[in-house]
Amino acid sequence: MKRIALLALSVVLLLAGAVAPAQASPAVADDGAKVVQETWLDARTVDLQISSPALGTTGMVRLIVPSGWAAQPTRTWPVLFLLHGCCEPVDYRSWDQFTDVKAFTAAKDALVVMPTDGPAGMYTKWWNFGLKSTPDWDTFHTAEVRQIVERGYRGGTRRAIAGLSIGGYGAMAYAFKHPGMFGAAASYSGVPNTLYPGIPVWIIGILARAGIFNYLNLWGDSFGMQPIWSASNPYDHVDQLRGTALYVSCGDGRTGPLDPPGQSDVLEPSALLSSRSFTDRLRTAGIPVTVDYYGAGTHSWPYWQRALHQSWPVLAGALGLPA
């Protein structure tokens, strides 16, 4: 009788247009990471709570599955990772909440992965004076989440990655640290040269904004421990990006066409300097990059939504999808 009642409840939910809760996927990553809670918000959106050895705790991920995902249960799908920025209260939900990504991808056969990076995880393995190996955001994203998406949610092996602000840094860092994992990488208002003059202070500032005051835990001191900073700096490893389709965009911080009157900020000019130094080095090395330095525009979501649209041809090419 209990099974009949549960089946009846599922039918009622589906007829009402809701999505019945499902058991968490049994998929397990190589290091034992696994989904401990799966929450379907609608037919295309599912939140995953993942028990993560790399983080030493649980981490959240939101997936937007392709429109044909449920109807084609044997098909795998190209995967687009979207990385958020620092200090955003809605965290892993931000791309979904502040942009039209769900509508934009409705007719595109891509599985969108939007993982947490905490308040300011910096998409890296934290140094922590060499005393402990967590949090390791790199392993969480590029191994644990990737493997769970591939093993439990039919993600394929064609991948692209894009991010905003420190997420833009993360996209380029993951692309160079894991050659061949991502066919394309895009940075929107990012800091792909973390050692550009003034950028270490910029990073210390965003860590403090997130309530992280011992910035040395990240990569140590940028002067005394420069080799540790350099090991994670895309600017210092452009040759490892050769063969990856690249896109970089940024404004200059002045009030732009997508801003209310009188807006400006100090983050975007710093991101622009870091981004320009990076793309200059790419070009010097003979590595192609699509660039959009669009002038007036602030460090804000309307520009990042636009950048996702405008970079789609670069990302789609890597995913094997129409531009």
Salt bridges, closest charged atoms under 4 A:
ASP30 OD1 - ARG151 NH2 2.76
ASP42 OD2 - LYS102 NZ 3.00
ASP47 OD1 - ARG62 NE 2.65
ASP91 OD1 - HIS84 NE2 2.98
ASP96 OD2 - ARG62 NH1 2.93
ASP96 OD2 - LYS102 NZ 3.81
ASP100 OD1 - HIS309 NE2 2.94
ASP109 OD2 - ARG75 NH2 3.24
ASP138 OD1 - HIS178 NE2 2.80
GLU150 OE1 - ARG146 NH1 3.39
GLU150 OE2 - ARG159 NH2 2.86
ASP236 OD1 - ARG281 NH1 3.78
ASP239 OD1 - ARG242 NH2 2.87
ASP252 OD2 - ARG254 NH2 2.88
GLU268 OE1 - HIS299 ND1 2.58
